[in-house]
């Protein structure tokens, strides 16, 4: 935490309010030293009654109201071993779409694609025959679309294609008009007239979060 706060790009504006400081601290939850899970079957312990509410009986703020690109809170922390991807993710936990919507939208696309490439490489997912026939040997080579890469990862994570947590990821491939579609991600990176809305950028990350969560859990 000290190292992160000493970085040149750290802004005290991120932690001026009490709730902002709490959220910032929670982004370091993955470094906690945890005791053995006491829950039966090794699952997560059941939350204590009222744990989803703030003191005073107020309901916890919606993730849609968060200021940062990445989801906040201990339950949403992504555990990433690969150094560059972890660095990009840490930036996503700090960047605020309200002030940097273009950077936030591009960062979302970069995290999704590089994470997908990393999974395909680490899991040694074979290239489709049509690409091998064209002399390609790596998923990172030009000529292989992000749609193809995502489809292969989804097959590995959810062979039945029925996991409800990955429905948004499947929709992103099948519906080009969806807010979080691959088309939208491409537009943010390649279309000069793209005008990302901060709230929409946060919703897009939220819809892709389950995919990233499953992907990195499978790599751990």
C-alpha positions as CSV (number, residue, x, y, z in Angstrom):
1,X,0.0,0.0,0.0
2,X,2.8,2.4,0.8
3,X,4.5,1.6,-2.5
4,X,1.2,2.3,-4.4
5,X,0.7,5.6,-2.6
6,X,4.3,6.7,-3.3
7,X,3.8,6.1,-7.0
8,X,4.0,9.3,-9.1
9,X,0.5,8.7,-10.5
10,X,-1.2,8.4,-7.1
11,X,-3.6,11.2,-6.3
12,X,-4.8,12.1,-2.8
13,X,-8.2,12.9,-4.4
14,X,-8.8,9.1,-4.4
15,X,-8.9,8.9,-0.6
16,X,-10.2,12.3,0.6
17,X,-13.5,10.8,2.0
18,X,-13.8,8.1,4.6
19,X,-15.6,5.7,2.2
20,X,-13.0,6.3,-0.5
21,X,-10.2,5.4,2.0
22,X,-12.1,2.2,2.9
23,X,-12.6,1.2,-0.7
24,X,-8.9,1.9,-1.5
25,X,-7.8,-0.3,1.4
26,X,-10.1,-3.1,0.2
27,X,-8.2,-3.2,-3.2
28,X,-5.3,-4.7,-1.2
29,X,-7.4,-7.5,0.2
30,X,-5.7,-10.1,-2.0
31,X,-2.5,-9.6,0.0
32,X,-4.2,-10.6,3.2
33,X,-2.9,-13.6,5.2
34,X,-6.0,-15.7,5.6
35,X,-6.8,-18.5,8.0
36,X,-8.2,-21.9,6.8
37,X,-11.7,-21.6,5.5
38,X,-14.0,-22.9,8.2
39,X,-17.0,-23.2,5.9
40,X,-18.1,-26.8,5.0
41,X,-16.7,-28.1,1.7
42,X,-14.1,-25.3,1.5
43,X,-16.6,-22.7,0.3
44,X,-16.8,-19.2,1.5
45,X,-18.3,-18.6,4.9
46,X,-21.8,-17.3,4.9
47,X,-22.0,-13.6,5.4
48,X,-23.1,-12.4,8.7
49,X,-26.6,-10.9,9.0
50,X,-26.6,-7.3,7.9
51,X,-23.1,-7.6,6.4
52,X,-24.4,-6.1,3.1
53,X,-25.4,-2.9,4.8
54,X,-23.5,0.0,6.2
55,X,-23.7,1.2,9.8
56,X,-26.9,2.9,10.6
57,X,-29.0,0.5,8.5
58,X,-28.1,2.1,5.2
59,X,-27.9,-0.2,2.2
60,X,-24.4,-0.6,0.7
61,X,-23.8,1.6,-2.4
62,X,-24.4,0.0,-5.7
63,X,-21.4,-1.0,-7.8
64,X,-22.9,1.2,-10.5
65,X,-22.3,4.2,-8.2
66,X,-18.6,3.4,-7.7
67,X,-16.0,6.0,-8.9
68,X,-13.4,3.6,-10.2
69,X,-13.4,1.5,-13.4
70,X,-12.9,-1.9,-11.6
71,X,-15.4,-3.1,-9.1
72,X,-14.6,-2.3,-5.5
73,X,-14.7,-4.4,-2.3
74,X,-13.0,-7.6,-1.1
75,X,-15.5,-9.8,-2.8
76,X,-14.6,-8.5,-6.2
77,X,-10.8,-8.5,-6.0
78,X,-9.1,-10.3,-8.9
79,X,-6.1,-12.4,-8.0
80,X,-3.6,-12.0,-10.8
81,X,-0.1,-13.5,-10.8
82,X,1.1,-12.3,-14.2
83,X,3.0,-9.0,-13.4
84,X,1.9,-6.8,-16.3
85,X,-1.7,-7.9,-16.1
86,X,-1.7,-7.3,-12.3
87,X,-0.3,-3.8,-13.0
88,X,-3.0,-3.0,-15.5
89,X,-5.6,-4.3,-13.1
90,X,-4.3,-2.2,-10.3
91,X,-4.6,0.9,-12.5
92,X,-8.2,-0.2,-13.2
93,X,-8.9,-0.1,-9.5
94,X,-7.7,3.5,-9.3
95,X,-8.7,5.2,-12.6
96,X,-11.9,7.1,-12.6
97,X,-14.0,7.0,-15.8
98,X,-15.7,10.3,-14.8
99,X,-12.5,12.2,-15.4
100,X,-10.8,9.8,-17.9
101,X,-13.5,8.0,-19.9
102,X,-11.4,7.4,-23.0
103,X,-8.4,5.9,-21.0
104,X,-10.9,3.8,-19.0
105,X,-12.6,2.4,-22.1
106,X,-9.3,1.6,-23.8
107,X,-7.9,0.0,-20.6
108,X,-11.0,-2.2,-20.4
109,X,-10.3,-3.5,-23.9
110,X,-6.6,-4.0,-23.2
111,X,-7.3,-6.0,-20.0
112,X,-9.8,-8.2,-21.6
113,X,-7.7,-9.0,-24.6
114,X,-4.3,-9.5,-22.9
115,X,-6.0,-11.6,-20.2
116,X,-7.5,-13.8,-22.8
117,X,-4.2,-14.2,-24.7
118,X,-2.5,-15.1,-21.4
119,X,-5.1,-17.8,-20.6
120,X,-4.8,-19.3,-24.1
121,X,-1.1,-19.5,-23.7
122,X,-0.9,-20.8,-20.2
123,X,-3.5,-23.4,-20.8
124,X,-1.9,-24.3,-24.1
125,X,-5.2,-24.2,-26.0
126,X,-4.5,-25.4,-29.5
127,X,-5.0,-23.0,-32.5
128,X,-7.9,-23.8,-34.8
129,X,-6.9,-25.9,-37.9
130,X,-7.7,-23.0,-40.2
131,X,-5.0,-20.8,-38.6
132,X,-2.4,-23.6,-38.5
133,X,-3.0,-24.1,-42.2
134,X,-2.0,-20.4,-42.6
135,X,1.3,-21.0,-40.9
136,X,0.4,-19.4,-37.6
137,X,1.8,-20.8,-34.4
138,X,0.6,-18.5,-31.6
139,X,-2.7,-16.9,-30.5
140,X,-0.9,-13.6,-30.4
141,X,-0.2,-13.5,-34.1
142,X,-2.0,-11.1,-36.4
143,X,-5.1,-12.4,-38.2
144,X,-6.7,-14.0,-35.2
145,X,-9.7,-12.0,-34.0
146,X,-10.6,-11.3,-30.4
147,X,-14.0,-12.9,-31.0
148,X,-12.2,-16.2,-31.8
149,X,-10.0,-16.0,-28.8
150,X,-12.9,-15.3,-26.4
151,X,-14.9,-18.1,-27.9
152,X,-12.1,-20.6,-27.1
153,X,-11.7,-19.3,-23.6
154,X,-15.4,-19.6,-22.9
155,X,-15.4,-23.2,-24.2
156,X,-12.7,-23.9,-21.7
157,X,-14.3,-22.1,-18.8
158,X,-17.9,-23.2,-19.5
159,X,-18.0,-26.2,-21.9
160,X,-21.8,-26.5,-21.5
161,X,-22.4,-22.8,-22.4
162,X,-24.9,-22.6,-19.6
163,X,-23.1,-20.8,-16.8
164,X,-25.3,-17.8,-15.9
165,X,-22.4,-15.8,-14.6
166,X,-20.9,-15.8,-18.1
167,X,-24.1,-14.9,-20.0
168,X,-22.8,-11.4,-20.7
169,X,-19.6,-12.7,-22.1
170,X,-21.5,-15.0,-24.5
171,X,-23.8,-12.1,-25.4
172,X,-20.8,-9.9,-26.3
173,X,-20.0,-12.4,-29.0
174,X,-23.5,-12.9,-30.4
175,X,-25.0,-9.4,-30.2
176,X,-23.0,-6.7,-31.8
177,X,-25.4,-4.0,-30.5
178,X,-24.9,-4.9,-26.9
179,X,-23.3,-2.2,-24.7
180,X,-20.4,-4.5,-23.8
181,X,-20.0,-6.1,-27.2
182,X,-16.7,-6.8,-28.9
183,X,-17.8,-4.2,-31.5
184,X,-18.1,-1.6,-28.8
185,X,-14.6,-2.5,-27.4
186,X,-13.2,-2.2,-30.9
187,X,-14.8,1.2,-31.5
188,X,-13.2,2.6,-28.3
189,X,-9.8,1.7,-29.7
190,X,-10.1,2.3,-33.4
191,X,-13.1,4.7,-34.1
192,X,-12.2,8.4,-34.0
193,X,-15.8,9.4,-33.4
194,X,-16.2,7.1,-30.3
195,X,-17.5,9.0,-27.3
196,X,-17.5,6.8,-24.2
197,X,-19.9,7.6,-21.5
198,X,-18.4,7.2,-18.0
199,X,-21.4,5.3,-16.6
200,X,-21.5,3.0,-19.6
201,X,-17.8,2.3,-19.3
202,X,-18.3,1.2,-15.7
203,X,-21.2,-1.0,-16.7
204,X,-19.1,-2.6,-19.4
205,X,-16.4,-3.5,-16.9
206,X,-19.1,-4.9,-14.5
207,X,-20.4,-7.1,-17.2
208,X,-17.0,-8.5,-18.1
209,X,-15.9,-8.9,-14.4
210,X,-17.3,-12.5,-14.1
211,X,-15.3,-13.5,-17.1
212,X,-12.1,-12.1,-15.7
213,X,-12.8,-13.6,-12.3
214,X,-13.4,-17.1,-13.7
215,X,-10.4,-16.8,-16.0
216,X,-7.9,-15.9,-13.3
217,X,-9.4,-18.3,-10.8
218,X,-8.7,-21.1,-13.4
219,X,-5.1,-20.0,-13.7
220,X,-4.4,-19.9,-9.9
